């Protein structure tokens, strides 16, 4: 028995557009961002703020993700955020940097002042 069901791509596109957030700033690689994430602990909810540098961005419509890197106690921490997730309440850009690459993976091998990026004044 064959249970394949064909779905019209236009239907998927319309549903994805309804779920997309409209209040997201134009995030680029190299930006320093603050992300406010809704965290549920038991029956309580709170907002946790995390900040860092966007080292990569994956554009895929509703599944657009950014990878944010920061250094905590001399340990590099990277986290991937789904931008259109309902758990993300707010994203704010604190600083824009002048970069020449699409992915900043080379920051993983650097420490201290070598990780600084030149600021872009817009």
C-alpha positions as CSV (number, residue, x, y, z in Angstrom):
1,X,0.0,0.0,0.0
2,X,1.3,3.4,-0.9
3,X,0.6,6.2,1.6
4,X,2.5,9.0,-0.2
5,X,0.5,12.3,-0.1
6,X,1.5,15.2,-2.3
7,X,1.3,18.6,-0.7
8,X,1.2,21.7,-2.7
9,X,4.3,23.9,-2.0
10,X,2.2,27.0,-2.0
11,X,0.3,25.8,1.0
12,X,3.5,25.2,2.9
13,X,4.8,28.7,1.9
14,X,1.6,30.4,3.2
15,X,1.7,28.6,6.5
16,X,5.4,29.5,7.0
17,X,4.7,33.1,6.3
18,X,2.0,33.1,9.0
19,X,4.5,31.8,11.5
20,X,7.3,34.2,10.6
21,X,8.1,37.0,13.0
22,X,8.0,40.5,11.7
23,X,9.8,42.4,14.5
24,X,13.3,40.8,13.8
25,X,16.1,43.2,13.0
26,X,18.4,42.7,10.0
27,X,21.0,40.4,11.6
28,X,24.3,40.0,9.8
29,X,27.4,37.9,10.6
30,X,29.7,39.9,12.8
31,X,27.0,41.6,14.8
32,X,27.0,41.6,18.6
33,X,23.5,40.7,19.7
34,X,21.5,40.3,22.8
35,X,18.9,37.6,22.7
36,X,16.1,37.2,25.2
37,X,14.9,33.6,25.5
38,X,11.8,32.4,27.4
39,X,12.9,29.6,29.7
40,X,10.5,27.4,31.6
41,X,11.6,25.9,34.9
42,X,8.9,23.8,36.5
43,X,5.7,25.8,36.3
44,X,7.5,29.2,36.2
45,X,8.7,31.1,33.2
46,X,11.5,33.7,33.0
47,X,13.5,35.5,30.4
48,X,17.2,34.8,30.1
49,X,19.4,37.2,28.3
50,X,22.4,35.9,26.4
51,X,24.8,37.9,24.3
52,X,27.6,37.3,21.9
53,X,28.9,37.6,18.3
54,X,27.0,36.1,15.4
55,X,29.6,33.9,13.7
56,X,27.3,32.3,11.1
57,X,23.8,32.6,9.7
58,X,21.8,30.0,7.8
59,X,19.0,31.6,5.8
60,X,16.2,29.0,5.2
61,X,12.9,30.9,5.4
62,X,11.2,29.9,8.6
63,X,14.2,27.8,9.7
64,X,16.6,30.6,9.7
65,X,19.3,30.1,12.4
66,X,22.2,32.1,13.8
67,X,25.2,30.8,15.7
68,X,26.2,33.1,18.6
69,X,29.6,32.8,20.3
70,X,30.8,34.2,23.5
71,X,33.6,33.4,25.9
72,X,32.7,32.5,29.5
73,X,35.5,31.9,32.1
74,X,38.0,31.3,29.3
75,X,35.8,28.7,27.6
76,X,34.2,29.5,24.2
77,X,30.4,28.8,24.2
78,X,28.4,28.6,20.9
79,X,24.7,28.3,20.7
80,X,22.4,28.0,17.7
81,X,19.2,30.0,17.8
82,X,16.2,29.5,15.6
83,X,15.2,33.1,14.9
84,X,11.5,32.6,14.3
85,X,11.1,30.4,17.4
86,X,8.2,31.5,19.8
87,X,10.6,31.0,22.7
88,X,12.7,34.0,21.5
89,X,11.0,37.1,22.8
90,X,13.4,39.8,21.5
91,X,16.7,40.2,19.6
92,X,18.6,43.4,19.7
93,X,21.8,44.4,17.9
94,X,24.3,46.1,20.2
95,X,27.1,46.5,17.7
96,X,27.9,46.0,14.0
97,X,31.3,44.9,12.8
98,X,33.1,45.2,9.6
99,X,33.9,41.7,8.3
100,X,35.0,40.2,5.0
101,X,33.9,36.6,5.4
102,X,30.5,34.8,5.5
103,X,31.4,32.6,8.4
104,X,33.6,33.7,11.3
105,X,34.8,30.2,12.4
106,X,38.3,31.4,12.7
107,X,37.4,33.1,15.9
108,X,37.3,29.7,17.5
109,X,41.1,29.4,17.3
110,X,41.8,32.9,18.7
111,X,41.7,34.2,22.3
112,X,41.9,37.6,24.0
113,X,42.4,40.7,22.0
114,X,42.8,38.7,18.8
115,X,39.0,38.1,18.7
116,X,38.2,41.8,18.4
117,X,36.4,42.9,15.3
118,X,36.5,46.4,13.8
119,X,33.3,48.3,14.5
120,X,31.2,49.5,11.5
121,X,29.6,52.9,12.0
122,X,26.3,53.1,10.1
